[in-house]
């Protein structure tokens, strides 16, 4: 992982797989994004490094939203 979690673009990452998530609720969006990332990993669409980087970005975004 060469970049900081805050540099990871979750939307661009999901768009690579044709996934678009926007509910109008930031916390709800993060929950759905996390589910999609887990599913991509479980289906072996992404490798462990991408999974870890994406999940780190989700956690980072949650912390930023909690402030």
C-alpha positions in Angstrom: 0.0 0.0 0.0 1.8 3.0 -1.3 -0.8 5.6 -0.7 -2.7 6.9 2.3 -6.3 5.7 2.8 -7.5 9.2 2.3 -5.9 9.2 -1.2 -7.9 6.1 -2.2 -10.9 7.0 -4.4 -13.6 4.6 -3.4 -16.0 5.7 -6.1 -13.5 5.3 -8.9 -12.6 1.9 -7.4 -16.2 0.7 -7.5 -16.9 2.3 -10.9 -14.2 -0.1 -12.3 -16.7 -2.9 -11.6 -19.8 -1.0 -12.8 -20.9 -0.3 -9.2 -22.5 3.1 -8.4 -23.6 3.7 -4.8 -25.4 6.8 -3.7 -28.3 6.8 -1.3 -28.0 10.4 0.0 -27.0 9.0 3.4 -23.2 9.0 3.8 -23.1 6.4 6.5 -25.5 4.2 4.5 -23.3 4.6 1.5 -20.3 3.5 3.4 -22.1 0.4 4.6 -23.1 -0.5 1.1 -19.6 0.2 -0.2 -18.1 -2.0 2.5 -20.5 -4.9 1.6 -19.5 -4.5 -2.1 -15.8 -4.6 -1.4 -16.2 -7.7 0.7 -18.2 -9.4 -2.0 -15.6 -8.5 -4.7 -12.9 -10.0 -2.5 -14.9 -13.2 -1.7 -15.6 -13.7 -5.4 -11.8 -13.3 -6.1 -12.4 -10.2 -8.3 -9.9 -8.2 -6.2 -6.8 -9.4 -4.5 -6.0 -9.1 -0.8 -3.9 -5.9 -1.2 -6.8 -4.1 -3.0 -9.2 -5.4 -0.4 -7.1 -4.1 2.5 -6.5 -0.7 0.8 -10.2 -0.2 0.1 -11.3 -1.3 3.6 -8.7 1.1 5.1 -10.2 3.9 2.9 -13.7 3.1 4.2 -12.5 3.2 7.9 -10.7 6.5 7.2 -13.8 8.0 5.6 -15.9 6.9 8.6 -13.4 8.6 11.0 -13.5 11.8 8.9 -17.3 11.7 8.9 -17.4 11.3 12.7 -15.6 14.5 13.3 
